[in-house]
Amino acid sequence: MANIITKDLNLWYGSFKALENINSSFEANKITAIIGPSGCGKSTLLRVFNRMNDLIENVKTEGEVLVEGKNILDSNTDLVSLRKKIGMVFQRPNPFPLSIYENIVFGEKIHGSMIKRERMDNIVEESLKMFYYGKS
């Protein structure tokens, strides 16, 4: 795992500038806390690191975010590979704009699992049972 470095990072939601000139370096294999009041851009910054903001309409990003020395904001970035390296865990569920089924099997699909549709159906069913009943 490599450092994550931001250089002059700016992000807008429409005309609202949520991040302004962020210059930072996060060292590999270290625990880092990002602390600030609600609404100051902590989650927005974290979403930049695996390009989740790309899924939000009217988002514009400028600057650089370097991972393994490469600017992940480049349009040629392989998002599947990036999201395999940089995962996100939120306090509340943050599904992709996909069906419930597709969100549940997303991990299997991006990791290239060649499992049959029937097996995926079982994964979805068991996941939903665990969510609803607390056990399988």
N, CA, C and O atoms as a GROMACS GRO file, in nm:
protein
  544
    1MET      N    1   0.085  -0.118   0.000
    1MET     CA    2   0.000   0.000   0.000
    1MET      C    3   0.089   0.124   0.000
    1MET      O    4   0.195   0.126   0.063
    2ALA      N    5   0.046   0.223  -0.069
    2ALA     CA    6   0.127   0.344  -0.084
    2ALA      C    7   0.064   0.461  -0.010
    2ALA      O    8  -0.051   0.456   0.034
    3ASN      N    9   0.143   0.564   0.002
    3ASN     CA   10   0.090   0.688   0.058
    3ASN      C   11  -0.020   0.742  -0.033
    3ASN      O   12  -0.024   0.712  -0.152
    4ILE      N   13  -0.107   0.822   0.026
    4ILE     CA   14  -0.205   0.898  -0.051
    4ILE      C   15  -0.168   1.044  -0.031
    4ILE      O   16  -0.160   1.092   0.082
    5ILE      N   17  -0.147   1.114  -0.141
    5ILE     CA   18  -0.106   1.254  -0.136
    5ILE      C   19  -0.207   1.337  -0.214
    5ILE      O   20  -0.240   1.304  -0.328
    6THR      N   21  -0.255   1.445  -0.154
    6THR     CA   22  -0.340   1.538  -0.227
    6THR      C   23  -0.263   1.666  -0.252
    6THR      O   24  -0.189   1.714  -0.167
    7LYS      N   25  -0.283   1.721  -0.372
    7LYS     CA   26  -0.218   1.847  -0.410
    7LYS      C   27  -0.324   1.941  -0.467
    7LYS      O   28  -0.386   1.912  -0.569
    8ASP      N   29  -0.341   2.054  -0.399
    8ASP     CA   30  -0.436   2.157  -0.446
    8ASP      C   31  -0.570   2.097  -0.486
    8ASP      O   32  -0.625   2.130  -0.590
    9LEU      N   33  -0.623   2.009  -0.401
    9LEU     CA   34  -0.749   1.941  -0.428
    9LEU      C   35  -0.867   2.034  -0.399
    9LEU      O   36  -0.877   2.092  -0.291
   10ASN      N   37  -0.955   2.048  -0.496
   10ASN     CA   38  -1.078   2.126  -0.483
   10ASN      C   39  -1.193   2.041  -0.533
   10ASN      O   40  -1.178   1.963  -0.628
   11LEU      N   41  -1.310   2.054  -0.469
   11LEU     CA   42  -1.427   1.980  -0.512
   11LEU      C   43  -1.550   2.066  -0.493
   11LEU      O   44  -1.568   2.131  -0.390
   12TRP      N   45  -1.635   2.066  -0.596
   12TRP     CA   46  -1.761   2.139  -0.592
   12TRP      C   47  -1.878   2.043  -0.608
   12TRP      O   48  -1.870   1.948  -0.686
   13TYR      N   49  -1.984   2.068  -0.535
   13TYR     CA   50  -2.115   2.009  -0.560
   13TYR      C   51  -2.194   2.120  -0.626
   13TYR      O   52  -2.247   2.208  -0.558
   14GLY      N   53  -2.204   2.117  -0.758
   14GLY     CA   54  -2.266   2.229  -0.829
   14GLY      C   55  -2.182   2.354  -0.808
   14GLY      O   56  -2.064   2.356  -0.841
   15SER      N   57  -2.244   2.458  -0.752
   15SER     CA   58  -2.170   2.583  -0.727
   15SER      C   59  -2.112   2.589  -0.586
   15SER      O   60  -2.039   2.683  -0.552
   16PHE      N   61  -2.143   2.489  -0.502
   16PHE     CA   62  -2.093   2.487  -0.363
   16PHE      C   63  -1.956   2.422  -0.358
   16PHE      O   64  -1.939   2.307  -0.397
   17LYS      N   65  -1.858   2.497  -0.311
   17LYS     CA   66  -1.721   2.445  -0.299
   17LYS      C   67  -1.707   2.375  -0.164
   17LYS      O   68  -1.704   2.438  -0.059
   18ALA      N   69  -1.699   2.242  -0.170
   18ALA     CA   70  -1.694   2.162  -0.048
   18ALA      C   71  -1.552   2.141   0.002
   18ALA      O   72  -1.530   2.130   0.123
   19LEU      N   73  -1.456   2.135  -0.089
   19LEU     CA   74  -1.315   2.118  -0.052
   19LEU      C   75  -1.235   2.227  -0.122
   19LEU      O   76  -1.253   2.252  -0.241
   20GLU      N   77  -1.147   2.292  -0.047
   20GLU     CA   78  -1.070   2.402  -0.105
   20GLU      C   79  -0.921   2.387  -0.076
   20GLU      O   80  -0.879   2.390   0.039
   21ASN      N   81  -0.844   2.372  -0.182
   21ASN     CA   82  -0.698   2.366  -0.176
   21ASN      C   83  -0.645   2.272  -0.068
   21ASN      O   84  -0.567   2.312   0.019
   22ILE      N   85  -0.687   2.148  -0.074
   22ILE     CA   86  -0.645   2.048   0.024
   22ILE      C   87  -0.509   1.992  -0.020
   22ILE      O   88  -0.496   1.936  -0.128
   23ASN      N   89  -0.410   2.009   0.066
   23ASN     CA   90  -0.277   1.954   0.046
   23ASN      C   91  -0.247   1.867   0.168
   23ASN      O   92  -0.236   1.916   0.280
   24SER      N   93  -0.234   1.736   0.144
   24SER     CA   94  -0.215   1.645   0.257
   24SER      C   95  -0.137   1.522   0.212
   24SER      O   96  -0.122   1.495   0.093
   25SER      N   97  -0.088   1.450   0.311
   25SER     CA   98  -0.019   1.325   0.286
   25SER      C   99  -0.059   1.226   0.394
   25SER      O  100  -0.047   1.254   0.513
   26PHE      N  101  -0.105   1.110   0.352
   26PHE     CA  102  -0.144   1.005   0.444
   26PHE      C  103  -0.047   0.890   0.425
   26PHE      O  104  -0.038   0.832   0.317
   27GLU      N  105   0.025   0.857   0.530
   27GLU     CA  106   0.130   0.757   0.523
   27GLU      C  107   0.070   0.616   0.519
   27GLU      O  108  -0.027   0.586   0.588
   28ALA      N  109   0.130   0.531   0.438
   28ALA     CA  110   0.086   0.392   0.427
   28ALA      C  111   0.100   0.320   0.560
   28ALA      O  112   0.194   0.344   0.636
   29ASN      N  113   0.005   0.232   0.588
   29ASN     CA  114   0.007   0.145   0.705
   29ASN      C  115   0.008   0.220   0.838
   29ASN      O  116   0.059   0.170   0.938
   30LYS      N  117  -0.047   0.338   0.839
   30LYS     CA  118  -0.059   0.419   0.961
   30LYS      C  119  -0.205   0.452   0.983
   30LYS      O  120  -0.282   0.461   0.887
   31ILE      N  121  -0.243   0.470   1.106
   31ILE     CA  122  -0.379   0.512   1.139
   31ILE      C  123  -0.381   0.664   1.144
   31ILE      O  124  -0.299   0.727   1.211
   32THR      N  125  -0.476   0.722   1.073
   32THR     CA  126  -0.489   0.867   1.068
   32THR      C  127  -0.633   0.905   1.102
   32THR      O  128  -0.727   0.843   1.051
   33ALA      N  129  -0.650   1.002   1.185
   33ALA     CA  130  -0.784   1.052   1.219
   33ALA      C  131  -0.808   1.184   1.147
   33ALA      O  132  -0.722   1.273   1.148
   34ILE      N  133  -0.922   1.196   1.085
   34ILE     CA  134  -0.965   1.322   1.023
   34ILE      C  135  -1.079   1.373   1.110
   34ILE      O  136  -1.187   1.314   1.114
   35ILE      N  137  -1.053   1.482   1.179
   35ILE     CA  138  -1.147   1.532   1.279
   35ILE      C  139  -1.196   1.671   1.239
   35ILE      O  140  -1.118   1.755   1.194
   36GLY      N  141  -1.325   1.694   1.256
   36GLY     CA  142  -1.381   1.825   1.227
   36GLY      C  143  -1.531   1.822   1.248
   36GLY      O  144  -1.590   1.715   1.265
   37PRO      N  145  -1.592   1.939   1.249
   37PRO     CA  146  -1.736   1.945   1.272
   37PRO      C  147  -1.816   1.887   1.155
   37PRO      O  148  -1.764   1.872   1.045
   38SER      N  149  -1.940   1.856   1.180
   38SER     CA  150  -2.030   1.806   1.078
   38SER      C  151  -2.034   1.904   0.960
   38SER      O  152  -2.046   2.025   0.979
   39GLY      N  153  -2.025   1.850   0.840
   39GLY     CA  154  -2.036   1.933   0.721
   39GLY      C  155  -1.908   2.000   0.675
   39GLY      O  156  -1.912   2.083   0.584
   40CYS      N  157  -1.794   1.966   0.736
   40CYS     CA  158  -1.670   2.035   0.698
   40CYS      C  159  -1.596   1.969   0.583
   40CYS      O  160  -1.497   2.023   0.535
   41GLY      N  161  -1.643   1.851   0.536
   41GLY     CA  162  -1.583   1.788   0.419
   41GLY      C  163  -1.506   1.661   0.446
   41GLY      O  164  -1.439   1.610   0.355
   42LYS      N  165  -1.512   1.606   0.567
   42LYS     CA  166  -1.436   1.485   0.599
   42LYS      C  167  -1.477   1.368   0.508
   42LYS      O  168  -1.391   1.307   0.444
   43SER      N  169  -1.604   1.339   0.501
   43SER     CA  170  -1.651   1.227   0.419
   43SER      C  171  -1.631   1.255   0.271
   43SER      O  172  -1.600   1.164   0.194
   44THR      N  173  -1.648   1.379   0.231
   44THR     CA  174  -1.625   1.416   0.091
   44THR      C  175  -1.481   1.386   0.054
   44THR      O  176  -1.455   1.330  -0.053
   45LEU      N  177  -1.387   1.421   0.140
   45LEU     CA  178  -1.245   1.393   0.114
   45LEU      C  179  -1.221   1.243   0.103
   45LEU      O  180  -1.153   1.198   0.010
   46LEU      N  181  -1.276   1.166   0.194
   46LEU     CA  182  -1.256   1.021   0.190
   46LEU      C  183  -1.315   0.961   0.063
   46LEU      O  184  -1.257   0.869   0.005
   47ARG      N  185  -1.431   1.012   0.020
   47ARG     CA  186  -1.492   0.961  -0.104
   47ARG      C  187  -1.407   0.993  -0.227
   47ARG      O  188  -1.413   0.921  -0.327
   48VAL      N  189  -1.327   1.100  -0.220
   48VAL     CA  190  -1.237   1.132  -0.331
   48VAL      C  191  -1.136   1.020  -0.352
   48VAL      O  192  -1.100   0.989  -0.465
   49PHE      N  193  -1.091   0.957  -0.243
   49PHE     CA  194  -0.984   0.859  -0.250
   49PHE      C  195  -1.021   0.733  -0.328
   49PHE      O  196  -0.931   0.663  -0.375
   50ASN      N  197  -1.148   0.701  -0.342
   50ASN     CA  198  -1.183   0.590  -0.430
   50ASN      C  199  -1.286   0.630  -0.536
   50ASN      O  200  -1.355   0.546  -0.593
   51ARG      N  201  -1.292   0.760  -0.560
   51ARG     CA  202  -1.370   0.820  -0.668
   51ARG      C  203  -1.520   0.793  -0.655
   51ARG      O  204  -1.590   0.783  -0.756
   52MET      N  205  -1.570   0.781  -0.533
   52MET     CA  206  -1.714   0.762  -0.515
   52MET      C  207  -1.792   0.888  -0.550
   52MET      O  208  -1.910   0.880  -0.584
   53ASN      N  209  -1.728   1.004  -0.543
   53ASN     CA  210  -1.798   1.128  -0.579
   53ASN      C  211  -1.836   1.130  -0.727
   53ASN      O  212  -1.923   1.207  -0.768
   54ASP      N  213  -1.770   1.046  -0.807
   54ASP     CA  214  -1.804   1.037  -0.949
   54ASP      C  215  -1.949   0.994  -0.968
   54ASP      O  216  -2.009   1.021  -1.072
   55LEU      N  217  -2.005   0.928  -0.869
   55LEU     CA  218  -2.142   0.878  -0.879
   55LEU      C  219  -2.246   0.984  -0.846
   55LEU      O  220  -2.366   0.960  -0.857
   56ILE      N  221  -2.200   1.102  -0.805
   56ILE     CA  222  -2.291   1.211  -0.766
   56ILE      C  223  -2.297   1.311  -0.880
   56ILE      O  224  -2.194   1.353  -0.934
   57GLU      N  225  -2.419   1.350  -0.915
   57GLU     CA  226  -2.438   1.446  -1.023
   57GLU      C  227  -2.379   1.582  -0.990
   57GLU      O  228  -2.379   1.623  -0.874
   58ASN      N  229  -2.329   1.652  -1.089
   58ASN     CA  230  -2.277   1.789  -1.079
   58ASN      C  231  -2.158   1.805  -0.986
   58ASN      O  232  -2.139   1.911  -0.927
   59VAL      N  233  -2.077   1.700  -0.972
   59VAL     CA  234  -1.955   1.711  -0.892
   59VAL      C  235  -1.839   1.742  -0.986
   59VAL      O  236  -1.823   1.679  -1.090
   60LYS      N  237  -1.759   1.840  -0.947
   60LYS     CA  238  -1.640   1.876  -1.024
   60LYS      C  239  -1.521   1.871  -0.929
   60LYS      O  240  -1.526   1.924  -0.819
   61THR      N  241  -1.413   1.806  -0.973
   61THR     CA  242  -1.293   1.792  -0.891
   61THR      C  243  -1.173   1.846  -0.968
   61THR      O  244  -1.158   1.820  -1.088
   62GLU      N  245  -1.087   1.920  -0.898
   62GLU     CA  246  -0.962   1.970  -0.955
   62GLU      C  247  -0.848   1.936  -0.861
   62GLU      O  248  -0.869   1.912  -0.742
   63GLY      N  249  -0.728   1.935  -0.914
   63GLY     CA  250  -0.609   1.906  -0.835
   63GLY      C  251  -0.561   1.766  -0.862
   63GLY      O  252  -0.593   1.705  -0.964
   64GLU      N  253  -0.483   1.716  -0.768
   64GLU     CA  254  -0.427   1.582  -0.783
   64GLU      C  255  -0.447   1.501  -0.656
   64GLU      O  256  -0.443   1.554  -0.544
   65VAL      N  257  -0.469   1.373  -0.675
   65VAL     CA  258  -0.468   1.276  -0.565
   65VAL      C  259  -0.378   1.163  -0.613
   65VAL      O  260  -0.412   1.088  -0.704
   66LEU      N  261  -0.262   1.152  -0.549
   66LEU     CA  262  -0.162   1.054  -0.592
   66LEU      C  263  -0.168   0.928  -0.504
   66LEU      O  264  -0.159   0.936  -0.382
   67VAL      N  265  -0.184   0.815  -0.570
   67VAL     CA  266  -0.179   0.684  -0.506
   67VAL      C  267  -0.079   0.603  -0.587
   67VAL      O  268  -0.094   0.587  -0.708
   68GLU      N  269   0.023   0.552  -0.519
   68GLU     CA  270   0.132   0.481  -0.587
   68GLU      C  271   0.192   0.570  -0.696
   68GLU      O  272   0.233   0.521  -0.802
   69GLY      N  273   0.197   0.700  -0.670
   69GLY     CA  274   0.259   0.796  -0.761
   69GLY      C  275   0.175   0.834  -0.881
   69GLY      O  276   0.219   0.914  -0.964
   70LYS      N  277   0.053   0.780  -0.892
   70LYS     CA  278  -0.033   0.808  -1.007
   70LYS      C  279  -0.152   0.892  -0.963
   70LYS      O  280  -0.209   0.870  -0.856
   71ASN      N  281  -0.188   0.989  -1.046
   71ASN     CA  282  -0.303   1.074  -1.015
   71ASN      C  283  -0.431   0.997  -1.044
   71ASN      O  284  -0.466   0.974  -1.160
   72ILE      N  285  -0.502   0.959  -0.939
   72ILE     CA  286  -0.624   0.879  -0.956
   72ILE      C  287  -0.740   0.960  -1.012
   72ILE      O  288  -0.842   0.903  -1.049
   73LEU      N  289  -0.726   1.092  -1.018
   73LEU     CA  290  -0.831   1.175  -1.077
   73LEU      C  291  -0.823   1.177  -1.230
   73LEU      O  292  -0.911   1.232  -1.296
   74ASP      N  293  -0.718   1.117  -1.284
   74ASP     CA  294  -0.702   1.108  -1.429
   74ASP      C  295  -0.818   1.027  -1.487
   74ASP      O  296  -0.861   0.928  -1.428
   75SER      N  297  -0.868   1.069  -1.602
   75SER     CA  298  -0.983   1.002  -1.663
   75SER      C  299  -0.952   0.858  -1.705
   75SER      O  300  -1.045   0.780  -1.727
   76ASN      N  301  -0.825   0.822  -1.718
   76ASN     CA  302  -0.788   0.685  -1.756
   76ASN      C  303  -0.776   0.589  -1.638
   76ASN      O  304  -0.741   0.473  -1.657
   77THR      N  305  -0.803   0.636  -1.517
   77THR     CA  306  -0.791   0.551  -1.399
   77THR      C  307  -0.890   0.435  -1.406
   77THR      O  308  -1.008   0.455  -1.433
   78ASP      N  309  -0.840   0.316  -1.381
   78ASP     CA  310  -0.925   0.196  -1.374
   78ASP      C  311  -0.993   0.196  -1.238
   78ASP      O  312  -0.931   0.164  -1.136
   79LEU      N  313  -1.121   0.232  -1.236
   79LEU     CA  314  -1.192   0.247  -1.109
   79LEU      C  315  -1.210   0.115  -1.035
   79LEU      O  316  -1.211   0.114  -0.912
   80VAL      N  317  -1.225   0.006  -1.105
   80VAL     CA  318  -1.239  -0.123  -1.039
   80VAL      C  319  -1.110  -0.156  -0.963
   80VAL      O  320  -1.116  -0.196  -0.847
   81SER      N  321  -0.996  -0.139  -1.027
   81SER     CA  322  -0.868  -0.165  -0.960
   81SER      C  323  -0.848  -0.070  -0.842
   81SER      O  324  -0.804  -0.112  -0.735
   82LEU      N  325  -0.881   0.057  -0.862
   82LEU     CA  326  -0.866   0.155  -0.755
   82LEU      C  327  -0.952   0.117  -0.635
   82LEU      O  328  -0.904   0.121  -0.521
   83ARG      N  329  -1.077   0.079  -0.659
   83ARG     CA  330  -1.168   0.047  -0.548
   83ARG      C  331  -1.134  -0.086  -0.482
   83ARG      O  332  -1.178  -0.112  -0.370
   84LYS      N  333  -1.057  -0.170  -0.549
   84LYS     CA  334  -1.005  -0.291  -0.483
   84LYS      C  335  -0.899  -0.253  -0.382
   84LYS      O  336  -0.886  -0.318  -0.278
   85LYS      N  337  -0.821  -0.148  -0.412
   85LYS     CA  338  -0.713  -0.103  -0.323
   85LYS      C  339  -0.764  -0.013  -0.211
   85LYS      O  340  -0.714  -0.019  -0.099
   86ILE      N  341  -0.863   0.069  -0.242
   86ILE     CA  342  -0.911   0.168  -0.146
   86ILE      C  343  -1.059   0.145  -0.122
   86ILE      O  344  -1.143   0.188  -0.200
   87GLY      N  345  -1.090   0.076  -0.014
   87GLY     CA  346  -1.228   0.047   0.022
   87GLY      C  347  -1.284   0.155   0.112
   87GLY      O  348  -1.210   0.235   0.169
   88MET      N  349  -1.413   0.156   0.126
   88MET     CA  350  -1.480   0.254   0.210
   88MET      C  351  -1.575   0.183   0.307
   88MET      O  352  -1.647   0.091   0.268
   89VAL      N  353  -1.574   0.227   0.432
   89VAL     CA  354  -1.667   0.178   0.533
   89VAL      C  355  -1.730   0.301   0.596
   89VAL      O  356  -1.659   0.390   0.643
   90PHE      N  357  -1.861   0.306   0.598
   90PHE     CA  358  -1.932   0.421   0.651
   90PHE      C  359  -2.013   0.382   0.775
   90PHE      O  360  -2.042   0.265   0.798
   91GLN      N  361  -2.049   0.484   0.853
   91GLN     CA  362  -2.133   0.459   0.971
   91GLN      C  363  -2.268   0.405   0.928
   91GLN      O  364  -2.324   0.316   0.992
   92ARG      N  365  -2.320   0.459   0.821
   92ARG     CA  366  -2.448   0.414   0.768
   92ARG      C  367  -2.424   0.353   0.630
   92ARG      O  368  -2.329   0.390   0.561
   93PRO      N  369  -2.511   0.260   0.589
   93PRO     CA  370  -2.494   0.201   0.456
   93PRO      C  371  -2.490   0.310   0.348
   93PRO      O  372  -2.566   0.407   0.355
   94ASN      N  373  -2.403   0.292   0.252
   94ASN     CA  374  -2.388   0.388   0.142
   94ASN      C  375  -2.388   0.309   0.012
   94ASN      O  376  -2.284   0.291  -0.050
   95PRO      N  377  -2.508   0.262  -0.030
   95PRO     CA  378  -2.512   0.176  -0.148
   95PRO      C  379  -2.481   0.252  -0.277
   95PRO      O  380  -2.498   0.373  -0.286
   96PHE      N  381  -2.436   0.175  -0.376
   96PHE     CA  382  -2.418   0.230  -0.509
   96PHE      C  383  -2.556   0.249  -0.570
   96PHE      O  384  -2.652   0.185  -0.526
   97PRO      N  385  -2.569   0.335  -0.670
   97PRO     CA  386  -2.701   0.357  -0.732
   97PRO      C  387  -2.738   0.239  -0.823
   97PRO      O  388  -2.754   0.253  -0.944
   98LEU      N  389  -2.750   0.123  -0.759
   98LEU     CA  390  -2.784  -0.002  -0.826
   98LEU      C  391  -2.898  -0.066  -0.750
   98LEU      O  392  -2.940  -0.015  -0.646
   99SER      N  393  -2.949  -0.177  -0.800
   99SER     CA  394  -3.053  -0.249  -0.727
   99SER      C  395  -2.994  -0.309  -0.599
   99SER      O  396  -2.872  -0.317  -0.584
  100ILE      N  397  -3.080  -0.350  -0.508
  100ILE     CA  398  -3.034  -0.415  -0.385
  100ILE      C  399  -2.954  -0.540  -0.421
  100ILE      O  400  -2.847  -0.565  -0.365
  101TYR      N  401  -3.006  -0.617  -0.513
  101TYR     CA  402  -2.938  -0.739  -0.558
  101TYR      C  403  -2.797  -0.707  -0.608
  101TYR      O  404  -2.700  -0.770  -0.565
  102GLU      N  405  -2.786  -0.609  -0.698
  102GLU     CA  406  -2.656  -0.574  -0.756
  102GLU      C  407  -2.560  -0.520  -0.651
  102GLU      O  408  -2.440  -0.545  -0.661
  103ASN      N  409  -2.608  -0.447  -0.550
  103ASN     CA  410  -2.521  -0.400  -0.443
  103ASN      C  411  -2.465  -0.518  -0.362
  103ASN      O  412  -2.348  -0.516  -0.324
  104ILE      N  413  -2.547  -0.617  -0.337
  104ILE     CA  414  -2.503  -0.731  -0.256
  104ILE      C  415  -2.400  -0.815  -0.330
  104ILE      O  416  -2.304  -0.862  -0.268
  105VAL      N  417  -2.416  -0.835  -0.460
  105VAL     CA  418  -2.322  -0.920  -0.534
  105VAL      C  419  -2.206  -0.839  -0.596
  105VAL      O  420  -2.122  -0.896  -0.665
  106PHE      N  421  -2.203  -0.709  -0.572
  106PHE     CA  422  -2.103  -0.622  -0.633
  106PHE      C  423  -1.960  -0.670  -0.607
  106PHE      O  424  -1.880  -0.677  -0.700
  107GLY      N  425  -1.929  -0.704  -0.483
  107GLY     CA  426  -1.794  -0.749  -0.448
  107GLY      C  427  -1.754  -0.874  -0.524
  107GLY      O  428  -1.642  -0.884  -0.574
  108GLU      N  429  -1.844  -0.969  -0.533
  108GLU     CA  430  -1.816  -1.092  -0.608
  108GLU      C  431  -1.786  -1.060  -0.754
  108GLU      O  432  -1.693  -1.115  -0.813
  109LYS      N  433  -1.865  -0.970  -0.811
  109LYS     CA  434  -1.848  -0.937  -0.953
  109LYS      C  435  -1.717  -0.864  -0.981
  109LYS      O  436  -1.648  -0.898  -1.077
  110ILE      N  437  -1.682  -0.763  -0.899
  110ILE     CA  438  -1.561  -0.686  -0.931
  110ILE      C  439  -1.434  -0.764  -0.905
  110ILE      O  440  -1.328  -0.732  -0.959
  111HIS      N  441  -1.442  -0.868  -0.822
  111HIS     CA  442  -1.324  -0.950  -0.797
  111HIS      C  443  -1.317  -1.066  -0.895
  111HIS      O  444  -1.234  -1.156  -0.881
  112GLY      N  445  -1.404  -1.063  -0.995
  112GLY     CA  446  -1.395  -1.160  -1.104
  112GLY      C  447  -1.442  -1.299  -1.070
  112GLY      O  448  -1.408  -1.395  -1.140
  113SER      N  449  -1.520  -1.312  -0.963
  113SER     CA  450  -1.571  -1.445  -0.929
  113SER      C  451  -1.660  -1.495  -1.042
  113SER      O  452  -1.749  -1.425  -1.089
  114MET      N  453  -1.635  -1.615  -1.083
  114MET     CA  454  -1.714  -1.676  -1.190
  114MET      C  455  -1.818  -1.769  -1.129
  114MET      O  456  -1.829  -1.886  -1.167
  115ILE      N  457  -1.894  -1.716  -1.035
  115ILE     CA  458  -1.994  -1.802  -0.972
  115ILE      C  459  -2.124  -1.794  -1.053
  115ILE      O  460  -2.153  -1.695  -1.119
  116LYS      N  461  -2.200  -1.900  -1.044
  116LYS     CA  462  -2.324  -1.910  -1.120
  116LYS      C  463  -2.431  -1.822  -1.058
  116LYS      O  464  -2.427  -1.787  -0.940
  117ARG      N  465  -2.528  -1.787  -1.141
  117ARG     CA  466  -2.639  -1.701  -1.099
  117ARG      C  467  -2.710  -1.761  -0.977
  117ARG      O  468  -2.750  -1.688  -0.886
  118GLU      N  469  -2.725  -1.891  -0.975
  118GLU     CA  470  -2.792  -1.958  -0.862
  118GLU      C  471  -2.717  -1.933  -0.732
  118GLU      O  472  -2.778  -1.909  -0.628
  119ARG      N  473  -2.584  -1.939  -0.738
  119ARG     CA  474  -2.501  -1.914  -0.618
  119ARG      C  475  -2.514  -1.769  -0.575
  119ARG      O  476  -2.523  -1.740  -0.456
  120MET      N  477  -2.516  -1.676  -0.672
  120MET     CA  478  -2.535  -1.535  -0.638
  120MET      C  479  -2.671  -1.514  -0.573
  120MET      O  480  -2.684  -1.439  -0.477
  121ASP      N  481  -2.773  -1.581  -0.626
  121ASP     CA  482  -2.907  -1.571  -0.566
  121ASP      C  483  -2.904  -1.616  -0.420
  121ASP      O  484  -2.967  -1.555  -0.334
  122ASN      N  485  -2.829  -1.725  -0.392
  122ASN     CA  486  -2.817  -1.774  -0.255
  122ASN      C  487  -2.744  -1.674  -0.165
  122ASN      O  488  -2.783  -1.653  -0.050
  123ILE      N  489  -2.638  -1.611  -0.218
  123ILE     CA  490  -2.565  -1.509  -0.142
  123ILE      C  491  -2.658  -1.394  -0.106
  123ILE      O  492  -2.657  -1.347   0.008
  124VAL      N  493  -2.737  -1.350  -0.202
  124VAL     CA  494  -2.830  -1.239  -0.177
  124VAL      C  495  -2.934  -1.279  -0.073
  124VAL      O  496  -2.961  -1.204   0.020
  125GLU      N  497  -2.991  -1.397  -0.088
  125GLU     CA  498  -3.093  -1.443   0.005
  125GLU      C  499  -3.039  -1.453   0.148
  125GLU      O  500  -3.102  -1.406   0.242
  126GLU      N  501  -2.921  -1.514   0.163
  126GLU     CA  502  -2.861  -1.529   0.296
  126GLU      C  503  -2.824  -1.393   0.356
  126GLU      O  504  -2.840  -1.372   0.476
  127SER      N  505  -2.774  -1.303   0.274
  127SER     CA  506  -2.738  -1.169   0.323
  127SER      C  507  -2.862  -1.095   0.374
  127SER      O  508  -2.858  -1.033   0.480
  128LEU      N  509  -2.969  -1.103   0.299
  128LEU     CA  510  -3.092  -1.035   0.341
  128LEU      C  511  -3.152  -1.098   0.466
  128LEU      O  512  -3.206  -1.028   0.551
  129LYS      N  513  -3.143  -1.230   0.477
  129LYS     CA  514  -3.191  -1.297   0.598
  129LYS      C  515  -3.109  -1.254   0.720
  129LYS      O  516  -3.164  -1.226   0.826
  130MET      N  517  -2.975  -1.248   0.702
  130MET     CA  518  -2.889  -1.204   0.814
  130MET      C  519  -2.922  -1.061   0.854
  130MET      O  520  -2.925  -1.028   0.972
  131PHE      N  521  -2.947  -0.976   0.754
  131PHE     CA  522  -2.981  -0.836   0.784
  131PHE      C  523  -3.113  -0.829   0.859
  131PHE      O  524  -3.124  -0.758   0.959
  132TYR      N  525  -3.212  -0.902   0.812
  132TYR     CA  526  -3.346  -0.892   0.870
  132TYR      C  527  -3.357  -0.965   1.005
  132TYR      O  528  -3.409  -0.911   1.102
  133TYR      N  529  -3.308  -1.088   1.010
  133TYR     CA  530  -3.323  -1.170   1.129
  133TYR      C  531  -3.203  -1.167   1.222
  133TYR      O  532  -3.213  -1.209   1.337
  134GLY      N  533  -3.090  -1.119   1.173
  134GLY     CA  534  -2.970  -1.115   1.255
  134GLY      C  535  -2.888  -1.242   1.252
  134GLY      O  536  -2.786  -1.252   1.320
  135LYS      N  537  -2.931  -1.337   1.174
  135LYS     CA  538  -2.858  -1.463   1.159
  135LYS      C  539  -2.905  -1.529   1.031
  135LYS      O  540  -3.008  -1.491   0.975
  136SER      N  541  -2.830  -1.629   0.984
  136SER     CA  542  -2.872  -1.699   0.861
  136SER      C  543  -2.955  -1.820   0.892
  136SER      O  544  -2.998  -1.891   0.801
   0.00000   0.00000   0.00000
